[in-house]
């Protein structure tokens, strides 16, 4: 495969033309040229963003009232597409992969009506809006078995949520590992700029890619004995495209080696914004642009003090907004490679290299000029399986680190259970949900009291506004063997309902020190044989998962449930009504259909 990539970048092999956009992605995928603000017909609804600021402190800064609701219709269906030339069975939104872009202005409300048309065979679905707080709307968080029942086949459900941040994120299915099937797409919330740019290139979605259908992969991950199979990715895509060496493909499906890569356009001499999203299932990505330096201005939804670099690291679920200053003159008459490489230390890629073509003119893009640029030189061992040091990624708007009311230490173990299946334990307890009985529903109906169902893996925060510190320790695989360490995978840990402060992250056990200007974000890497210390304020009553965003780790139970201010959760208006919409339909459908829940349900242990 390495020689195949070498032939691609040197121009020996054709780069484009093997498949049409409809064959590869369902349609031409082009998110480029986004506005600074979505205009509205009413002048009353327009905001002069230059006169207000966004500081990424969602505890102390509320979004403006715009009076606008933006509506989208999503139809989730099966499809056969060939994003890298290999035809595979997929599940997609509105017939395309990646899915449609959701755009809104800061403070807008967004309504997305999702219809589950996954048939042949039938399957449920949910969609999670990654990084959104869902304040007052925890029932729209999109997690089956926690905030809702799955949307039953041939049923619809309307999510309604606030554009409560400014910046870049994405949506994805949270039903088992459906994200791997193709239910994923970008989100952009416009608002005040923390730094100025001239041209918004739009989302750059990087995704590890698997040719097997996701259910078969999960079967291998949670299988036992000879049925256990690690999840190796087959390719790496940028905005849903990449070429593939079809000589390596199974011969049971059509395959075209020159399917084509994505094309991006920069404005020469201008500051160009790229919104980079790791929307993949597992792989840690190193992103760079040949012969161009990047200025990183935000991570996840939080503005940071700008820093310059020639590459960035993104775990699954993480995002970075970067500015690239466009070249001028002769240097703008060339084409360049955009690259995203999956870490071979921290993931299991068969083919780790993702490529896209970058142009400065529409004419060069139409002529499909092949890039001849030189890759960035960087030492991946400097970061290993970690994010940038916290001394580099510092918030633009500082927030003091408070003394916690409670500290929870969680030891992560990767083990085999009694049946020989891979299983993650947090403080000796794994996680699993019941699709027919979401935890939020049990709470609001008064059916949740201590001791909680063990498989909820629940941690209650208590009543009132408090500061909770969580210390993740990721050292020992087998506590009976002091020489056996978990060095295989990093865990990008994602907390729903909050931006947390990252107090510490690194190798070994936590030494008690904390960052002086703690980064805020919603996803951060817990390194192998390391620790991650985060802190958040309980300002958002709900039931919030805190889980690894590697789909296969979540499938094996790497998740806890934060039960936040339960006495206030029961007072949230509309909860019972909203939850009944999916649960009544799912209960009726599942009575007559077998639900093959073979994993934790977050990403589907056999049904009892």
C-alpha positions as CSV (number, residue, x, y, z in Angstrom):
1,X,0.0,0.0,0.0
2,X,2.9,2.4,0.7
3,X,4.1,2.0,-2.9
4,X,0.5,2.7,-4.1
5,X,0.5,6.0,-2.1
6,X,4.0,6.9,-3.4
7,X,2.8,6.4,-7.0
8,X,-0.3,8.6,-6.3
9,X,1.7,11.6,-4.9
10,X,4.4,11.4,-7.6
11,X,1.8,11.3,-10.4
12,X,2.5,7.8,-11.7
13,X,-1.1,6.7,-10.9
14,X,-4.2,8.6,-12.0
15,X,-5.6,10.8,-9.2
16,X,-9.2,11.5,-10.4
17,X,-11.9,10.2,-12.7
18,X,-12.6,6.7,-11.6
19,X,-16.1,7.3,-10.2
20,X,-18.7,10.0,-10.4
21,X,-19.7,12.0,-7.3
22,X,-23.0,10.1,-7.3
23,X,-21.1,6.7,-7.2
24,X,-18.7,7.8,-4.5
25,X,-20.7,10.0,-2.2
26,X,-24.3,10.1,-3.4
27,X,-23.7,13.7,-4.7
28,X,-20.9,16.3,-5.0
29,X,-19.7,17.1,-1.5
30,X,-18.7,20.8,-1.3
31,X,-19.0,22.8,1.9
32,X,-16.7,25.6,0.8
33,X,-17.1,29.4,0.9
34,X,-19.2,29.8,4.1
35,X,-20.5,33.2,5.1
36,X,-19.6,35.0,8.3
37,X,-23.3,35.1,9.3
38,X,-26.5,33.6,7.9
39,X,-28.6,36.5,6.8
40,X,-32.2,36.8,7.8
41,X,-35.1,38.7,6.2
42,X,-35.8,40.6,9.4
43,X,-33.2,43.3,10.3
44,X,-34.3,42.8,14.0
45,X,-32.8,39.3,13.9
46,X,-29.4,40.4,12.7
47,X,-26.5,40.8,15.0
48,X,-23.4,43.0,14.6
49,X,-21.0,40.3,15.7
50,X,-18.1,42.8,15.8
51,X,-19.8,44.5,18.8
52,X,-20.0,41.4,21.0
53,X,-17.6,38.7,21.9
54,X,-17.7,34.9,22.4
55,X,-15.4,33.6,25.0
56,X,-16.2,29.9,25.0
57,X,-17.2,30.0,28.7
58,X,-20.7,28.4,28.5
59,X,-21.2,28.4,32.3
60,X,-20.9,32.2,32.5
61,X,-21.9,33.4,29.0
62,X,-25.3,32.7,27.6
63,X,-26.1,32.8,23.8
64,X,-28.0,35.7,22.4
65,X,-31.7,35.5,21.7
66,X,-32.1,35.7,17.9
67,X,-35.7,34.6,17.6
68,X,-34.7,32.3,14.7
69,X,-35.4,28.6,14.2
70,X,-33.6,26.7,11.4
71,X,-35.2,23.6,10.2
72,X,-33.7,20.5,8.6
73,X,-35.1,17.1,7.4
74,X,-32.9,14.1,7.6
75,X,-33.8,10.7,6.0
76,X,-31.6,7.9,7.2
77,X,-31.4,5.1,4.7
78,X,-29.3,2.2,3.5
79,X,-27.2,2.8,0.4
80,X,-24.3,1.4,-1.6
81,X,-21.6,3.9,-2.2
82,X,-17.8,3.8,-3.0
83,X,-16.1,6.7,-1.2
84,X,-12.7,5.3,-2.0
85,X,-13.7,3.2,-5.0
86,X,-14.6,0.1,-3.0
87,X,-18.4,-0.4,-3.1
88,X,-19.7,-1.1,0.3
89,X,-23.0,-1.2,2.2
90,X,-23.6,2.1,4.1
91,X,-26.2,3.9,6.1
92,X,-26.4,7.6,5.1
93,X,-28.3,10.8,5.6
94,X,-30.3,12.1,2.7
95,X,-28.5,9.8,0.3
96,X,-25.1,11.3,0.8
97,X,-21.8,10.8,2.6
98,X,-20.7,12.8,4.5
99,X,-24.1,14.1,5.4
100,X,-25.6,17.6,4.8
101,X,-24.0,20.6,6.6
102,X,-26.0,22.1,9.5
103,X,-25.5,25.8,9.8
104,X,-26.9,28.3,12.3
105,X,-26.0,31.5,14.0
106,X,-25.0,31.6,17.7
107,X,-28.2,31.7,19.7
108,X,-30.5,30.2,17.0
109,X,-32.6,27.2,17.6
110,X,-32.2,24.2,15.3
111,X,-34.9,21.6,14.5
112,X,-33.9,18.4,12.7
113,X,-36.6,15.9,11.9
114,X,-35.0,12.5,11.5
115,X,-36.9,9.7,9.8
116,X,-35.5,6.2,10.1
117,X,-35.9,4.5,6.8
118,X,-33.2,1.8,7.5
119,X,-34.8,-1.3,6.1
120,X,-33.7,-4.6,4.5
121,X,-33.0,-5.4,7.3
122,X,-34.8,-3.0,9.6
123,X,-32.7,-1.1,12.2
124,X,-33.2,1.8,14.6
125,X,-31.1,4.9,14.8
126,X,-30.4,8.1,16.9
127,X,-28.4,11.1,16.1
128,X,-26.1,12.9,18.6
129,X,-25.2,16.6,18.2
130,X,-21.6,16.4,19.3
131,X,-20.4,19.0,21.8
132,X,-23.8,20.7,22.2
133,X,-24.8,21.4,25.8
134,X,-28.6,20.7,25.5
135,X,-29.3,22.9,28.4
136,X,-33.0,22.3,29.2
137,X,-33.3,19.8,26.5
138,X,-31.4,16.6,27.7
139,X,-33.9,14.5,25.9
140,X,-32.6,15.7,22.6
141,X,-29.0,14.6,23.2
142,X,-29.5,11.5,20.9
143,X,-28.1,8.6,23.0
144,X,-30.2,5.4,22.9
145,X,-30.7,3.9,26.3
146,X,-29.7,7.1,28.1
147,X,-31.6,10.2,26.7
148,X,-34.1,8.4,24.4
149,X,-35.2,5.1,22.9
150,X,-34.0,4.5,19.3
151,X,-36.1,5.9,16.5
152,X,-37.9,2.8,15.2
153,X,-37.9,1.9,11.5
154,X,-40.4,4.0,9.5
155,X,-40.8,6.5,12.4
156,X,-39.7,10.1,12.7
157,X,-38.5,12.2,15.6
158,X,-37.8,15.9,15.7
159,X,-34.7,17.1,17.7
160,X,-34.7,20.7,18.9
161,X,-31.6,22.3,20.3
162,X,-29.8,25.6,20.7
163,X,-26.8,26.8,18.8
164,X,-25.1,27.3,22.1
165,X,-21.5,27.7,20.9
166,X,-19.6,29.4,18.1
167,X,-17.4,27.2,15.9
168,X,-17.2,23.7,14.4
169,X,-18.6,20.3,15.3
170,X,-20.4,17.4,13.8
171,X,-23.4,15.1,14.2
172,X,-23.3,11.3,14.1
173,X,-25.4,8.3,14.9
174,X,-25.0,7.1,18.5
175,X,-26.8,3.8,17.9
176,X,-24.2,1.1,18.3
177,X,-21.4,1.8,15.8
178,X,-23.6,3.3,13.0
179,X,-21.2,6.2,12.8
180,X,-18.9,3.7,11.0
181,X,-21.7,3.0,8.4
182,X,-21.7,6.7,7.3
183,X,-24.2,8.5,9.5
184,X,-22.0,11.6,10.1
185,X,-21.9,15.2,8.9
186,X,-20.6,18.6,9.9
187,X,-22.1,21.4,12.0
188,X,-21.0,25.1,11.8
189,X,-22.3,27.8,14.2
190,X,-21.5,31.3,13.0
191,X,-20.8,34.1,15.4
192,X,-18.2,36.6,16.7
193,X,-14.7,35.8,15.5
194,X,-11.9,35.3,18.0
195,X,-9.4,36.0,15.1
196,X,-10.0,37.6,11.7
197,X,-10.0,35.6,8.5
198,X,-10.9,36.5,4.9
199,X,-12.3,33.2,3.5
200,X,-14.1,30.3,5.2
201,X,-13.0,27.1,3.4
202,X,-15.5,25.2,5.5
203,X,-15.5,21.8,7.1
204,X,-12.6,19.3,6.5
205,X,-13.9,16.0,7.8
206,X,-11.2,13.3,8.3
207,X,-12.4,9.8,8.8
208,X,-10.8,6.4,9.1
209,X,-12.6,4.0,6.8
210,X,-13.6,0.4,7.1
211,X,-14.8,-1.8,4.2
212,X,-16.6,-4.3,6.5
213,X,-20.1,-3.5,7.6
214,X,-20.1,-2.1,11.1
215,X,-22.1,-4.9,12.7
216,X,-19.5,-7.5,11.6
217,X,-16.7,-5.4,13.0
218,X,-18.5,-5.1,16.4
219,X,-19.0,-8.9,16.4
220,X,-15.3,-9.3,16.1
221,X,-14.5,-6.7,18.7
222,X,-16.8,-8.2,21.4
223,X,-16.4,-11.8,20.2
224,X,-14.6,-14.5,22.2
225,X,-12.0,-17.1,21.5
226,X,-11.2,-17.4,17.8
227,X,-14.1,-15.1,17.0
228,X,-12.3,-12.1,18.5
229,X,-10.9,-9.9,15.8
230,X,-9.4,-6.4,16.2
231,X,-10.8,-3.6,14.1
232,X,-8.3,-2.7,11.4
233,X,-9.3,0.3,9.2
234,X,-8.8,-0.1,5.4
235,X,-8.3,3.6,4.4
236,X,-8.4,7.2,5.4
237,X,-10.8,9.7,3.9
238,X,-10.9,13.5,3.6
239,X,-14.5,14.8,3.1
240,X,-15.5,11.3,2.1
241,X,-12.9,10.6,-0.6
242,X,-9.6,8.9,-1.2
243,X,-8.1,6.4,-3.6
244,X,-7.6,2.7,-2.8
245,X,-5.3,-0.1,-4.1
246,X,-8.0,-2.4,-5.4
247,X,-5.5,-5.3,-5.7
248,X,-5.9,-5.5,-1.9
249,X,-9.7,-5.6,-1.9
250,X,-12.0,-8.5,-1.5
251,X,-13.0,-9.6,-4.9
252,X,-16.7,-10.0,-4.0
253,X,-17.3,-6.2,-4.6
254,X,-16.6,-3.8,-7.4
255,X,-13.6,-1.6,-6.8
256,X,-12.0,1.3,-8.8
257,X,-8.5,2.4,-7.8
258,X,-8.7,6.0,-9.0
259,X,-12.0,7.1,-7.4
260,X,-10.6,10.5,-6.8
261,X,-9.7,12.7,-3.9
262,X,-11.4,15.8,-2.5
263,X,-10.5,19.3,-3.8
264,X,-10.1,22.4,-1.8
265,X,-9.6,26.0,-2.9
266,X,-7.7,28.8,-1.0
267,X,-7.7,32.5,-1.7
268,X,-4.2,33.7,-2.6
269,X,-2.7,36.2,-0.2
270,X,-5.7,35.9,2.1
271,X,-6.3,34.3,5.5
272,X,-8.2,31.1,4.9
273,X,-10.1,29.3,7.7
274,X,-10.2,25.5,7.7
275,X,-12.6,23.7,10.1
276,X,-10.9,20.3,10.8
277,X,-13.1,17.5,12.3
278,X,-12.0,14.0,13.2
279,X,-15.4,12.3,12.5
280,X,-14.0,8.8,12.3
281,X,-14.6,5.7,14.3
282,X,-11.3,5.2,16.0
283,X,-8.1,6.6,14.4
284,X,-6.0,9.3,15.9
285,X,-5.1,11.7,13.0
286,X,-2.1,13.9,12.2
287,X,-3.3,16.7,9.9
288,X,-1.0,19.0,7.8
289,X,-0.9,20.9,4.5
290,X,2.3,20.7,2.4
291,X,4.4,23.9,2.5
292,X,1.9,25.8,4.5
293,X,2.0,26.7,8.2
294,X,-1.2,26.7,10.2
295,X,-2.3,29.0,13.0
296,X,-4.6,27.2,15.4
297,X,-7.3,29.5,16.8
298,X,-9.7,27.1,18.6
299,X,-10.1,23.5,19.8
300,X,-13.5,21.9,19.9
301,X,-15.7,25.0,20.4
302,X,-13.3,27.1,22.6
303,X,-11.1,30.0,21.3
304,X,-7.5,29.6,22.3
305,X,-4.4,31.8,22.2
306,X,-3.2,31.4,18.6
307,X,-0.2,29.2,18.0
308,X,1.6,28.3,14.8
309,X,2.4,24.7,13.8
310,X,3.0,22.5,10.8
311,X,0.7,19.7,12.0
312,X,-2.0,19.1,14.5
313,X,-3.3,16.0,16.3
314,X,-6.9,15.0,16.5
315,X,-8.4,12.1,18.4
316,X,-11.9,10.8,17.3
317,X,-14.5,13.5,18.1
318,X,-12.0,16.4,18.3
319,X,-12.0,19.5,16.2
320,X,-9.6,22.4,15.5
321,X,-10.2,25.6,13.5
322,X,-7.0,26.8,11.8
323,X,-6.0,29.7,9.6
324,X,-3.7,29.3,6.6
325,X,-2.3,32.4,5.0
326,X,-2.5,32.0,1.2
327,X,0.5,32.1,-1.0
328,X,1.0,34.7,-3.7
329,X,2.5,35.0,-7.2
330,X,4.2,31.9,-8.6
331,X,3.6,29.9,-5.4
332,X,-0.1,30.4,-5.9
333,X,0.1,28.8,-9.4
334,X,0.8,25.4,-7.9
335,X,-1.3,22.7,-6.4
336,X,-0.5,21.3,-2.9
337,X,-1.3,18.2,-1.0
338,X,-3.5,18.2,2.1
339,X,-2.7,15.2,4.3
340,X,-4.2,13.4,7.2
341,X,-2.3,10.4,8.5
342,X,-3.7,7.9,11.0
343,X,-1.2,7.2,13.8
344,X,0.2,3.7,13.5
345,X,1.3,3.8,17.2
346,X,-2.2,4.6,18.5
347,X,-4.6,2.9,16.0
348,X,-4.8,-0.1,13.7
349,X,-4.7,1.3,10.1
350,X,-3.9,-1.0,7.1
351,X,-3.6,2.2,5.0
352,X,-3.1,5.3,7.2
353,X,-2.7,8.0,4.5
354,X,-5.4,10.4,3.6
355,X,-4.9,12.9,0.7
356,X,-6.8,15.8,-0.8
357,X,-5.8,18.4,-3.5
358,X,-5.5,22.1,-2.6
359,X,-5.7,24.8,-5.3
360,X,-5.6,28.5,-5.6
361,X,-7.7,28.8,-8.7
362,X,-10.9,27.4,-9.9
363,X,-9.3,26.7,-13.3
364,X,-6.5,24.5,-11.8
365,X,-9.1,22.6,-9.8
366,X,-11.2,22.0,-12.9
367,X,-8.1,20.9,-14.9
368,X,-7.3,18.6,-11.9
369,X,-3.7,19.6,-11.8
370,X,-1.7,17.0,-9.7
371,X,0.0,18.4,-6.7
372,X,3.8,18.2,-6.6
373,X,4.4,19.6,-3.1
374,X,6.7,18.5,-0.3
375,X,5.2,17.1,2.9
376,X,5.7,18.7,6.3
377,X,8.5,17.2,8.4
378,X,7.4,16.6,12.0
379,X,8.3,14.1,14.7
380,X,5.1,12.2,15.7
381,X,6.9,10.7,18.7
382,X,7.0,14.2,20.2
383,X,3.3,13.9,21.0
384,X,2.9,10.1,20.8
385,X,-0.8,9.3,21.5
386,X,-1.5,12.6,23.1
387,X,-2.9,16.0,22.3
388,X,-0.6,19.1,22.3
389,X,0.7,20.0,25.8
390,X,-1.6,22.2,27.9
391,X,1.1,24.8,27.9
392,X,0.5,25.2,24.2
393,X,-3.3,25.1,24.0
394,X,-4.4,27.8,26.4
395,X,-7.9,29.4,26.3
396,X,-8.1,33.0,25.0
397,X,-10.4,33.8,27.9
398,X,-9.1,32.5,31.2
399,X,-11.3,30.8,33.8
400,X,-10.0,30.1,37.3
401,X,-9.7,26.5,38.4
402,X,-11.9,26.1,41.5
403,X,-11.5,23.8,44.4
404,X,-13.7,20.7,43.7
405,X,-16.6,19.7,45.9
406,X,-16.0,16.1,44.9
407,X,-13.2,14.2,43.2
408,X,-13.9,10.9,41.4
409,X,-11.0,8.7,40.5
410,X,-11.7,6.1,37.8
411,X,-9.4,3.3,36.9
412,X,-9.7,1.9,33.4
413,X,-9.0,-1.7,32.7
414,X,-9.2,-3.6,29.4
415,X,-10.1,-7.2,30.3
416,X,-11.8,-10.3,29.1
417,X,-15.0,-11.2,30.8
418,X,-16.2,-14.7,31.9
419,X,-17.1,-15.6,28.3
420,X,-13.8,-14.5,26.9
421,X,-15.1,-11.3,25.3
422,X,-13.3,-8.0,25.4
423,X,-14.7,-5.7,28.1
424,X,-13.7,-2.4,29.6
425,X,-14.1,-1.9,33.3
426,X,-14.2,1.4,35.1
427,X,-13.5,0.8,38.8
428,X,-14.3,-2.9,38.1
429,X,-17.7,-2.1,36.5
430,X,-18.6,-2.2,32.7
431,X,-21.4,-0.2,31.0
432,X,-24.4,-1.3,29.1
433,X,-27.8,0.2,28.3
434,X,-31.3,-1.0,27.8
435,X,-32.8,0.5,24.6
436,X,-36.3,0.1,25.9
437,X,-35.6,1.8,29.3
438,X,-33.5,5.0,29.0
439,X,-31.8,6.2,32.2
440,X,-33.3,9.7,31.8
441,X,-36.8,8.1,31.5
442,X,-36.3,6.1,34.7
443,X,-35.1,9.3,36.5
444,X,-38.1,11.4,35.4
445,X,-40.6,8.6,36.2
446,X,-39.1,8.3,39.7
447,X,-37.7,4.8,39.0
448,X,-34.1,5.6,39.7
449,X,-32.8,5.4,43.3
450,X,-29.6,4.2,44.9
451,X,-28.2,1.6,44.5
452,X,-28.6,2.2,40.8
453,X,-28.6,-0.5,38.2
454,X,-24.8,-1.5,38.1
455,X,-24.7,-1.5,34.3
456,X,-25.6,2.2,34.3
457,X,-22.1,2.8,35.7
458,X,-23.6,5.9,37.4
459,X,-22.0,8.7,39.3
460,X,-24.3,11.1,40.9
461,X,-23.2,14.7,41.4
462,X,-25.7,15.6,44.2
463,X,-28.0,18.6,44.3
464,X,-27.2,22.2,43.6
465,X,-24.4,23.8,41.6
466,X,-21.1,22.0,42.4
467,X,-17.6,21.5,41.0
468,X,-16.8,17.9,40.0
469,X,-13.3,16.7,39.3
470,X,-12.8,13.4,37.5
471,X,-9.4,11.7,37.5
472,X,-9.1,9.1,34.7
473,X,-6.2,6.6,35.3
474,X,-5.3,4.3,32.4
475,X,-2.3,2.3,33.6
476,X,-2.9,-1.3,34.6
477,X,-4.6,-3.8,32.2
478,X,-4.5,-6.6,34.8
479,X,-4.2,-5.4,38.4
480,X,-2.8,-8.8,39.4
481,X,0.2,-8.3,37.1
482,X,2.2,-5.1,38.0
483,X,4.2,-5.4,34.8
484,X,1.3,-5.5,32.3
485,X,0.3,-2.1,31.1
486,X,-2.3,-0.8,28.7
487,X,-0.1,0.7,26.0
488,X,-2.2,-0.2,23.0
489,X,-4.7,2.6,22.6
490,X,-5.4,6.1,23.6
491,X,-8.9,7.0,24.6
492,X,-10.4,10.3,23.4
493,X,-12.8,10.9,26.3
494,X,-16.0,12.8,25.4
495,X,-18.3,14.3,28.0
496,X,-21.9,15.1,26.9
497,X,-23.6,18.2,28.2
498,X,-20.5,20.1,29.2
499,X,-17.2,21.8,28.2
500,X,-14.8,20.6,30.8
501,X,-11.5,22.1,32.0
502,X,-8.5,20.0,31.3
503,X,-6.4,20.2,34.4
504,X,-3.8,17.6,33.6
505,X,-3.0,14.9,31.0
506,X,0.1,12.8,30.5
507,X,2.1,9.7,31.2
508,X,1.9,7.7,34.4
509,X,-0.2,8.6,37.4
510,X,-1.4,12.1,38.1
511,X,1.0,14.0,40.4
512,X,-1.6,16.5,41.6
513,X,-0.4,19.5,39.6
514,X,-2.9,21.4,37.4
515,X,-2.6,23.7,34.4
516,X,-2.4,27.5,35.3
517,X,-4.7,28.4,32.4
518,X,-6.7,25.2,31.9
519,X,-8.0,24.4,28.4
520,X,-11.7,24.0,28.0
521,X,-13.2,21.5,25.5
522,X,-15.6,18.5,25.3
523,X,-13.1,15.8,24.1
524,X,-9.6,15.1,25.3
525,X,-7.2,12.2,24.9
526,X,-6.5,9.9,27.9
527,X,-3.1,8.6,26.9
528,X,-2.1,4.9,27.2
529,X,-0.3,4.3,30.5
530,X,-1.4,7.8,31.5
531,X,-3.9,10.0,33.2
532,X,-6.5,12.7,32.3
533,X,-7.9,15.1,34.9
534,X,-10.9,17.2,34.0
535,X,-13.3,19.4,35.9
536,X,-16.8,20.8,35.3
537,X,-19.6,22.7,37.0
538,X,-23.0,21.1,37.5
539,X,-24.9,23.8,35.8
540,X,-26.8,21.5,33.4
541,X,-29.2,19.0,35.0
542,X,-29.4,15.7,33.0
543,X,-28.0,12.3,32.4
544,X,-24.7,12.7,30.6
545,X,-22.4,10.0,29.1
546,X,-18.7,10.3,29.6
547,X,-17.2,7.8,27.2
548,X,-14.3,6.9,24.9
549,X,-15.0,8.1,21.4
550,X,-13.3,5.1,19.8
551,X,-16.4,3.3,18.6
552,X,-15.0,-0.1,19.5
553,X,-14.0,0.9,23.0
554,X,-17.5,2.3,23.7
555,X,-18.9,-1.0,22.3
556,X,-16.9,-2.8,24.9
557,X,-18.3,-0.7,27.7
558,X,-15.9,2.2,28.2
559,X,-18.4,4.7,29.5
560,X,-19.9,6.1,32.7
561,X,-23.1,8.0,33.3
562,X,-23.1,11.4,35.1
563,X,-26.4,11.8,36.9
564,X,-26.5,15.5,37.4
565,X,-28.8,17.2,39.8
566,X,-31.6,14.7,39.6
567,X,-34.0,16.7,41.7
568,X,-33.8,19.4,39.0
569,X,-34.0,16.9,36.1
570,X,-37.6,15.9,37.1
571,X,-38.6,19.6,36.8
572,X,-37.5,20.0,33.2
573,X,-40.8,20.6,31.3
574,X,-41.8,18.3,28.5
575,X,-39.4,15.4,29.3
576,X,-42.1,12.7,29.7
577,X,-43.9,13.8,26.5
578,X,-40.7,13.9,24.4
579,X,-39.4,10.6,25.6
580,X,-42.7,8.9,25.0
581,X,-42.4,9.8,21.3
582,X,-39.5,7.4,20.7
583,X,-40.2,4.9,23.5
584,X,-43.8,4.1,22.6
585,X,-42.8,3.4,18.9
586,X,-39.7,1.5,19.8
587,X,-41.5,-0.7,22.4
588,X,-44.1,-1.6,19.8
589,X,-41.6,-2.3,17.1
590,X,-39.2,-4.3,19.4
591,X,-42.1,-6.6,20.6
592,X,-42.3,-8.1,17.2
593,X,-38.6,-7.8,16.1
594,X,-35.4,-9.1,17.5
595,X,-33.0,-6.3,18.4
596,X,-29.4,-7.7,18.0
597,X,-27.7,-5.7,20.7
598,X,-24.3,-7.3,20.8
599,X,-22.4,-4.5,22.4
600,X,-22.9,-1.9,25.1
601,X,-25.5,-0.1,23.0
602,X,-23.6,3.2,22.9
603,X,-21.9,2.4,19.7
604,X,-25.5,-2.9,19.7
605,X,-24.2,-8.3,24.5
606,X,-26.9,-10.7,23.2
607,X,-30.4,-9.8,24.0
608,X,-31.5,-11.6,27.2
